[in-house]
């Protein structure tokens, strides 16, 4: 009897535990499609909230939320462009993080919050496979607390660089828009392999609509409130874990939200100093490259121009150009027109040769009479030759133009 009661108690405990335990998405980081119930995690109360930052009466030009998963990246960002944004332009900046599966890490997060007061912590596992949950959480929180205090939300990764002055100027010139801006990726096939891929069984749609990379996206507040969040929760599509493809692509396409390339947003290139000439640089290969790029921007040292890579690109370009020219020449040489033009060029050459010889003989006789100085004689001879060879130069120019056109066509 006691054993039966114990078994019954254990069974009830398990059932009740299932009912009251909050779901944890992608515990082992193997899931790539979320359920509707998992998407509801975005509406849970936050572990660390910052709703007081948008109290009534406060108004900001725009609001920045940085999705982050690394303390070192947050710290570098705090000491560079984010510091300039806050101190020079009074732009609010928060770091969106999830919850770790380690208590000691959570203690470190609490200490970090006590020091910087800029964390926005949500109550679900922080994981690459939870990016859609994370972005939805940020959009929901911003809509509830800050959409009336700011016209735009700029949602970015923690591994980019921004020129604060240029971006503030860019936003000041911005007309109130209904378009999402970021790094624009044209429609293409969905990935089926690799860490960013999804199987056909889980996601049967093959073509991805135009979308914006998740590295840096500018969301108008009215679009978040009136269209985007509603579309996220009402879509019938499988909830794909990649937030850029799912939210900035499929969902935005369903809601008929326009997307476009942000001017001044570029990809990192080790061979070019792109930070000085542009507004935002994304896609750094390593943190070391990001540090060097910032030093190059602010202290004019350790510039990320790489001489060897630059020379390699230059030599490769020259070789490729030579290959194309040789290929065009071979094609052109096999045409009948080549022989006709060749014969015509011979005729032009001999006409020019005869004309030059006559001009030289004439000038040799006259130069001592009118141009005693050597330089004067050379200049007069050149002008005289050009004037009397006008028709010949026209023919040669026409011949070169035909060659260039044929190379372009073939």
C-alpha positions as CSV (number, residue, x, y, z in Angstrom):
1,X,0.0,0.0,0.0
2,X,2.8,2.4,0.9
3,X,4.6,1.5,-2.3
4,X,1.5,2.3,-4.4
5,X,1.0,5.6,-2.6
6,X,4.6,6.5,-3.2
7,X,4.3,5.6,-6.9
8,X,1.2,7.7,-7.2
9,X,2.9,10.7,-5.5
10,X,5.8,10.5,-7.9
11,X,3.5,10.3,-10.9
12,X,1.5,13.4,-9.7
13,X,4.8,15.2,-9.1
14,X,6.0,14.5,-12.6
15,X,2.7,15.6,-14.2
16,X,2.5,18.8,-12.1
17,X,6.2,19.5,-12.9
18,X,5.4,19.3,-16.6
19,X,2.5,21.7,-16.2
20,X,4.3,24.4,-14.2
21,X,7.9,24.2,-15.5
22,X,8.7,26.8,-18.1
23,X,9.9,25.4,-21.4
24,X,13.6,25.9,-22.2
25,X,14.2,26.1,-25.9
26,X,17.0,24.1,-27.5
27,X,18.5,22.8,-24.2
28,X,21.1,20.8,-26.1
29,X,21.2,23.3,-29.1
30,X,19.9,20.8,-31.6
31,X,16.5,22.2,-32.4
32,X,16.0,24.5,-35.4
33,X,12.3,24.9,-35.6
34,X,10.3,26.4,-32.7
35,X,6.7,25.7,-31.6
36,X,4.1,28.3,-31.0
37,X,4.4,27.5,-27.3
38,X,8.2,28.2,-27.3
39,X,7.6,31.5,-29.1
40,X,5.5,32.5,-26.1
41,X,8.7,32.7,-24.1
42,X,9.2,36.1,-25.6
43,X,6.4,37.4,-23.4
44,X,7.7,36.1,-20.1
45,X,8.7,38.6,-17.4
46,X,12.4,39.5,-17.7
47,X,15.1,38.5,-15.3
48,X,16.7,41.9,-15.5
49,X,14.3,44.6,-16.8
50,X,14.9,48.2,-17.9
51,X,11.4,49.4,-18.6
52,X,12.1,52.5,-16.4
53,X,14.5,53.8,-19.1
54,X,11.5,54.8,-21.2
55,X,9.4,56.6,-18.6
56,X,6.8,59.1,-19.7
57,X,8.1,62.4,-21.0
58,X,11.5,61.0,-22.2
59,X,12.2,61.3,-25.9
60,X,15.1,59.8,-27.9
61,X,16.1,60.2,-31.5
62,X,16.4,56.4,-31.7
63,X,17.0,53.5,-29.4
64,X,19.8,50.9,-29.7
65,X,19.6,47.3,-28.4
66,X,22.6,45.1,-28.9
67,X,22.1,41.3,-29.0
68,X,25.0,39.9,-27.1
69,X,26.3,36.6,-25.8
70,X,29.9,37.6,-24.8
71,X,31.1,39.7,-21.9
72,X,34.3,40.6,-23.7
73,X,32.5,41.8,-26.8
74,X,30.1,43.9,-24.6
75,X,33.0,45.4,-22.8
76,X,34.8,46.4,-25.9
77,X,31.6,47.9,-27.3
78,X,31.0,49.8,-24.1
79,X,34.5,51.4,-24.3
80,X,34.3,52.4,-28.0
81,X,31.3,53.5,-30.2
82,X,28.6,52.8,-27.6
83,X,30.4,55.1,-25.1
84,X,30.4,57.9,-27.8
85,X,26.7,57.3,-28.5
86,X,25.7,57.7,-24.8
87,X,28.1,60.4,-23.8
88,X,28.0,62.7,-26.8
89,X,24.5,62.1,-28.2
90,X,22.5,60.8,-25.2
91,X,21.4,57.7,-27.1
92,X,20.1,54.8,-24.8
93,X,21.9,51.5,-25.3
94,X,21.0,48.1,-23.8
95,X,22.5,44.7,-24.2
96,X,19.9,41.9,-24.8
97,X,21.0,38.6,-23.3
98,X,19.4,35.3,-22.4
99,X,19.8,33.1,-19.3
100,X,22.9,30.8,-18.9
101,X,22.6,27.2,-17.8
102,X,25.3,27.8,-15.2
103,X,24.7,29.5,-11.9
104,X,28.2,31.0,-11.6
105,X,27.8,32.7,-15.0
106,X,24.5,34.1,-13.8
107,X,26.2,35.5,-10.7
108,X,28.8,37.2,-13.1
109,X,25.9,38.7,-15.1
110,X,24.3,40.1,-11.9
111,X,27.7,41.7,-11.0
112,X,28.0,43.1,-14.5
113,X,24.6,44.6,-14.2
114,X,25.4,46.2,-10.9
115,X,28.4,47.8,-12.5
116,X,27.0,49.0,-15.8
117,X,23.2,49.0,-15.5
118,X,22.7,48.3,-19.1
119,X,21.6,44.6,-19.4
120,X,18.2,43.4,-20.6
121,X,18.0,39.7,-19.6
122,X,15.3,37.4,-20.8
123,X,14.2,34.2,-19.2
124,X,15.2,31.5,-21.8
125,X,18.4,29.8,-22.7
126,X,20.9,32.0,-24.5
127,X,21.8,30.0,-27.6
128,X,22.5,30.5,-31.3
129,X,19.4,28.4,-32.0
130,X,17.2,30.7,-30.0
131,X,17.9,33.8,-32.1
132,X,14.3,34.1,-33.3
133,X,13.0,33.9,-29.7
134,X,15.5,36.5,-28.7
135,X,14.7,39.0,-31.4
136,X,11.0,38.5,-30.9
137,X,11.5,39.2,-27.1
138,X,13.4,42.4,-27.9
139,X,10.6,43.6,-30.3
140,X,7.9,42.7,-27.8
141,X,9.7,44.5,-24.9
142,X,10.5,47.6,-27.0
143,X,6.9,47.8,-28.3
144,X,5.5,47.6,-24.7
145,X,7.9,50.1,-23.1
146,X,9.8,52.3,-25.6
147,X,8.0,52.5,-28.9
148,X,6.3,55.7,-27.8
149,X,9.6,57.3,-26.8
150,X,11.5,56.7,-30.0
151,X,10.8,56.6,-33.7
152,X,13.3,53.8,-34.4
153,X,14.9,50.7,-32.9
154,X,18.4,50.0,-34.1
155,X,19.0,46.3,-33.3
156,X,22.6,45.2,-33.8
157,X,25.1,42.5,-33.1
158,X,27.9,43.0,-30.5
159,X,30.7,42.5,-33.0
160,X,30.4,45.5,-35.3
161,X,31.7,49.0,-35.4
162,X,29.7,52.2,-35.8
163,X,30.9,55.7,-36.4
164,X,28.7,57.5,-33.9
165,X,28.9,60.9,-35.5
166,X,28.1,59.6,-39.0
167,X,25.2,57.4,-37.8
168,X,23.6,60.2,-35.7
169,X,23.8,62.5,-38.8
170,X,22.3,59.7,-40.9
171,X,19.4,59.4,-38.5
172,X,18.9,63.2,-38.3
173,X,18.4,63.2,-42.1
174,X,16.0,60.2,-42.0
175,X,12.5,61.0,-43.1
176,X,10.0,59.0,-41.0
177,X,9.9,55.7,-42.9
178,X,8.0,52.5,-43.1
179,X,10.9,50.5,-44.4
180,X,13.4,48.2,-42.6
181,X,17.0,49.0,-43.4
182,X,20.1,46.8,-43.1
183,X,22.4,44.6,-45.2
184,X,20.1,43.6,-48.0
185,X,20.3,40.0,-49.2
186,X,18.4,39.1,-52.4
187,X,16.1,36.1,-52.7
188,X,17.8,32.7,-53.0
189,X,17.7,29.1,-52.0
190,X,17.4,28.2,-48.3
191,X,20.4,26.4,-46.7
192,X,19.9,22.7,-46.2
193,X,23.3,21.9,-44.6
194,X,25.6,23.4,-42.0
195,X,24.9,25.2,-38.8
196,X,22.5,27.7,-40.4
197,X,20.7,25.1,-42.5
198,X,17.4,23.3,-42.0
199,X,16.0,20.1,-43.4
200,X,13.3,19.9,-45.9
201,X,11.1,17.9,-43.5
202,X,11.3,20.7,-40.9
203,X,11.0,23.6,-43.4
204,X,9.6,22.6,-46.8
205,X,9.9,26.0,-48.4
206,X,13.0,26.1,-50.8
207,X,13.1,29.8,-51.7
208,X,14.0,32.6,-49.2
209,X,12.5,36.0,-50.0
210,X,14.6,39.2,-49.9
211,X,15.8,39.7,-46.3
212,X,18.1,41.7,-44.1
213,X,21.1,40.3,-42.2
214,X,20.6,40.2,-38.5
215,X,23.9,42.1,-37.9
216,X,22.3,45.5,-38.0
217,X,18.6,46.3,-38.7
218,X,16.8,49.6,-38.3
219,X,13.1,49.0,-37.4
220,X,10.6,51.9,-37.5
221,X,8.6,51.9,-34.2
222,X,5.3,52.0,-36.1
223,X,6.2,49.0,-38.1
224,X,7.0,47.0,-35.0
225,X,3.8,47.9,-33.3
226,X,1.3,47.7,-36.2
227,X,2.7,45.0,-38.4
228,X,5.8,43.0,-37.4
229,X,4.8,41.5,-34.0
230,X,1.3,40.6,-35.2
231,X,2.8,38.9,-38.2
232,X,5.3,36.9,-36.2
233,X,2.6,35.4,-33.9
234,X,0.0,34.9,-36.7
235,X,2.2,33.3,-39.4
236,X,1.5,29.7,-40.4
237,X,5.1,29.1,-41.4
238,X,7.4,26.9,-39.4
239,X,9.2,29.1,-36.9
240,X,12.8,29.0,-38.2
241,X,15.5,29.7,-35.6
242,X,17.5,32.2,-37.8
243,X,15.9,35.5,-37.0
244,X,17.2,37.3,-40.1
245,X,15.7,34.8,-42.5
246,X,12.5,34.2,-40.6
247,X,11.6,37.7,-39.2
248,X,13.4,40.0,-41.7
249,X,12.5,37.8,-44.6
250,X,9.5,35.5,-44.5
251,X,7.5,37.4,-41.9
252,X,8.3,40.8,-43.3
253,X,7.3,39.5,-46.8
254,X,4.0,38.2,-45.5
255,X,3.3,41.5,-43.8
256,X,4.3,43.4,-46.9
257,X,7.0,45.3,-45.1
258,X,9.6,46.9,-47.4
259,X,13.3,46.2,-46.9
260,X,16.2,48.0,-48.4
261,X,20.0,48.4,-48.1
262,X,21.2,50.9,-45.5
263,X,23.6,53.4,-47.0
264,X,27.1,53.4,-45.4
265,X,26.7,49.9,-44.1
266,X,29.6,47.7,-45.4
267,X,31.3,44.4,-44.9
268,X,34.7,44.2,-43.3
269,X,37.7,43.9,-45.7
270,X,41.2,43.4,-44.3
271,X,42.8,45.0,-47.3
272,X,40.8,48.3,-47.1
273,X,40.4,51.0,-44.4
274,X,36.6,50.9,-44.6
275,X,35.7,52.3,-41.1
276,X,37.0,55.8,-41.9
277,X,35.0,56.1,-45.2
278,X,31.8,54.4,-44.1
279,X,29.2,54.5,-41.2
280,X,28.9,50.9,-40.1
281,X,31.2,47.9,-40.6
282,X,30.0,44.4,-40.0
283,X,31.2,40.8,-40.5
284,X,34.5,41.0,-38.8
285,X,36.3,37.7,-39.0
286,X,37.9,38.0,-35.5
287,X,37.8,40.4,-32.5
288,X,41.4,41.3,-33.2
289,X,40.4,42.7,-36.6
290,X,37.7,44.7,-34.9
291,X,40.1,46.1,-32.4
292,X,42.6,47.1,-35.1
293,X,39.9,48.7,-37.2
294,X,38.8,50.8,-34.2
295,X,42.4,51.9,-33.5
296,X,42.8,52.8,-37.1
297,X,39.6,55.0,-36.9
298,X,40.3,56.7,-33.6
299,X,44.1,56.8,-33.2
300,X,45.3,56.5,-36.8
301,X,47.4,53.4,-36.1
302,X,47.3,49.7,-36.8
303,X,45.3,50.3,-39.9
304,X,43.7,47.2,-41.3
305,X,45.3,47.6,-44.7
306,X,47.3,44.5,-45.6
307,X,50.0,45.2,-48.1
308,X,50.4,41.5,-49.2
309,X,46.7,41.0,-49.7
310,X,46.4,44.3,-51.5
311,X,49.3,43.3,-53.9
312,X,47.7,39.9,-54.3
313,X,44.4,41.5,-55.3
314,X,46.2,43.9,-57.7
315,X,48.2,41.1,-59.4
316,X,45.2,38.8,-59.6
317,X,43.2,41.6,-61.2
318,X,45.9,42.3,-63.8
319,X,46.2,38.6,-64.6
320,X,42.4,38.2,-64.9
321,X,42.3,41.3,-67.2
322,X,45.1,39.9,-69.3
323,X,43.3,36.5,-69.6
324,X,40.1,38.2,-70.7
325,X,41.9,40.4,-73.3
326,X,43.7,37.3,-74.7
327,X,40.5,35.4,-74.9
328,X,38.7,38.3,-76.7
329,X,41.7,38.7,-79.1
330,X,41.5,35.0,-80.0
331,X,37.8,35.2,-80.7
332,X,38.2,38.4,-82.7
333,X,41.1,36.9,-84.7
334,X,38.9,34.0,-85.8
335,X,36.4,36.4,-87.4
336,X,36.5,37.6,-91.0
337,X,36.2,41.2,-89.9
338,X,39.7,40.8,-88.3
339,X,41.3,40.2,-91.7
340,X,39.5,43.1,-93.3
341,X,40.5,45.4,-90.5
342,X,44.1,44.1,-90.6
343,X,44.4,44.9,-94.3
344,X,42.9,48.3,-93.7
345,X,45.3,49.0,-90.9
346,X,48.2,48.1,-93.2
347,X,46.9,50.6,-95.7
348,X,46.6,53.3,-93.0
349,X,50.1,52.5,-91.7
350,X,51.7,53.0,-95.1
351,X,49.7,56.2,-95.8
352,X,50.8,57.5,-92.4
353,X,54.4,56.5,-93.0
354,X,54.5,58.3,-96.4
355,X,52.8,61.4,-94.9
356,X,55.2,61.4,-92.0
357,X,58.2,61.1,-94.3
358,X,56.9,64.0,-96.4
359,X,56.2,66.1,-93.3
360,X,59.7,65.3,-91.9
361,X,61.4,66.3,-95.1
362,X,59.4,69.6,-95.3
363,X,60.0,70.5,-91.7
364,X,63.7,69.6,-91.8
365,X,64.0,72.2,-94.6
366,X,61.9,74.9,-92.8
367,X,62.8,74.4,-89.1
368,X,66.1,76.3,-89.3
369,X,64.3,79.3,-90.9
370,X,61.4,79.7,-88.3
371,X,62.4,77.7,-85.2
372,X,66.0,78.1,-84.2
373,X,65.4,76.5,-80.8
374,X,65.2,72.7,-80.5
375,X,62.1,72.7,-78.3
376,X,60.2,75.0,-80.6
377,X,61.0,72.8,-83.5
378,X,59.7,69.7,-81.8
379,X,56.5,71.3,-80.7
380,X,55.8,72.7,-84.2
381,X,56.6,69.4,-85.8
382,X,54.2,67.6,-83.5
383,X,51.3,70.1,-84.1
384,X,52.0,70.0,-87.9
385,X,51.9,66.2,-87.9
386,X,48.7,65.9,-85.9
387,X,46.9,68.5,-88.1
388,X,47.9,66.7,-91.3
389,X,47.2,63.2,-90.0
390,X,43.7,63.9,-88.8
391,X,42.0,61.4,-91.1
392,X,44.5,58.7,-90.1
393,X,43.9,59.2,-86.4
394,X,40.1,59.0,-86.9
395,X,40.5,55.7,-88.7
396,X,42.7,54.3,-85.9
397,X,40.3,55.5,-83.2
398,X,37.4,53.8,-85.1
399,X,39.4,50.6,-85.3
400,X,40.1,50.6,-81.6
401,X,36.4,51.3,-80.8
402,X,35.3,48.3,-82.8
403,X,37.8,46.1,-81.0
404,X,36.5,47.2,-77.6
405,X,32.9,46.7,-78.6
406,X,33.6,43.2,-79.9
407,X,35.4,42.3,-76.7
408,X,32.5,43.6,-74.6
409,X,30.0,41.5,-76.7
410,X,31.9,38.3,-76.7
